[in-house]
Amino acid sequence: MESIPFKIYSASAGSGKTFTLVKEYLKVCLKSKSPQKFISILAITFTNKAASEMKERILTSLKAFSNPENAAQTELEMMSAISSEMGLGKEELQSRSQLIFENILHRYSRFSVGTIDKFTHRVLKTFAQDIDLPSNFDVEIEQGLLLKQAVDLLITRAGDDEKLTRLFVNFIQSKTDDDKSWLIENDFYAIAEELLKESGQKHCENLKTLSLDQLFDLKKGVEKYLVKIDEKLSAVGRAFAEDCERKGLELKWIIGGARSGLPKYFKYLETKDWEKYIPGTRNQEYLEREDWCSGSAPETVKSTIRALRDKFYPLIRSCFEGLDEKYPKYVSFKLIDRNLYSVGVLQEISKEMQRIKEQNNIIPIGEFNKKIADVLQNEEGNFIYERLGERYSNYFIDEFQDTSILQWNNLTPLIENAVADGLKPGSAMIVGDAKQAIYRWRGGM
């Protein structure tokens, strides 16, 4: 039966995922004529605990196959399954397992079963010179502590740095305008966590050249654009309310009533409730009517309401002429305006973190994947193998649902090279369960 070079195994908890993964790993080893086939197999998972368990299961199984008289029932079941699927006699299976087991023990450092971060670290060490890293850099596991240190150092600079102080004051002012607490430490920590996310790192890289002067200028330009639209619409809403009051019109006499009809819509305009600038379907229909009188309007005021309609309908049409096309831009500017000071704070925290990293010669573990991606995405699989000093032809990836997109992209050149090599065909097997995904927040699949 022809083997499939790329397999995807979706397995929920308790479905025998580890059993299947170990079985497939052992089949690759046992199929080879060389007892050192394990050297060309890379098995990676997400946690140190899971990696240790996988190693233990592989070694325990091989030891049990070598001496089935003392094997546990689980190992006997696996041995029987492998024997049946490979068409391998029990004695042959036993002798091959013993040789493989002994070779792994003698060359344990080449037994490549570990975490994806450990493998990435190894690649990063290999390519350190290519990405201007010192060869003796340290890995910072506790990224939260690094962020806290950066935030604390940044806050201590307030008062000494005029532009930074202005940024903090504006940030606090924007929080109080939104009726939020003016205490900023927790907000800074929350903002800084974006630096740990792969998506956050990408966007922070795009902001690297943004100075505080440029940020303040950008803020001014965004506000100028927004104020022009807001004031124009607010003036229409305010004039509508004033006309109704001056002419003694009760809002219930106008179509739709005060709670959800045209009076409410004009109130949105007056108060600059920008998310409701574009009228809903019903109010859009009301606006287009020739008569804005409600059913409860007395005959004595209908002519006044009609005159109101003749005055404000053209104003509304003028305001919204082209706004349907401009509204996405307007909304984007609103969101930019709301978050621009947070972006500035994020950029300053990023700079502070960079200073700490350079002074202490450290790299947060979360930056591994981004740093090697720039190199690996432009290199052929063979070149990467040459630099690593190893060639893997078989890959097993466990807990795939927690592997980030960037991590997978970094593995792709190697896996593609393995499964596409006609002379030395390899394989790849990924195992996961989408229902157990717990790392979507940091870019998990």
Secondary structure, DSSP 8 states (H G I E B T S, - for coil): ----SEEEEE--TTSSHHHHHHHHHHHHHHHSSSTTGGGGEEEEESSHHHHHHHHHHHHHHHHHHHSGGG--HHHHHHHHHHHHHHT--HHHHHHHHHHHHHHHHHTGGG--EEEHHHHHHHHHHHTTTTTT--TT-EEE--HHHHHHHHHHHHHHTBTTBHHHHHHHHHHHHHHHHTT--S--HHHHHHHHGGGGSHHHHHHHHHTTT--HHHHHHHHHHHHHHHHHHHHHHHHHHHHHHHHHHHTT--GGGBTTHHHHSHHHHHHHHHTT-GGG-S--HHHHHHHHSS--B-TT--HHHHHHHHHHHHHHHHHHHHHTTTHHHHHHHHHHHHHHHHHHHHHHHHHHHHHHHHHHHHHHTEEEGGGHHHHHHHHHTTS-HHHHHHHHT----EEEE-SGGGSBHHHHHHHHHHHHHHHH-SSS--EEEEEE-GGG---GGGTB-
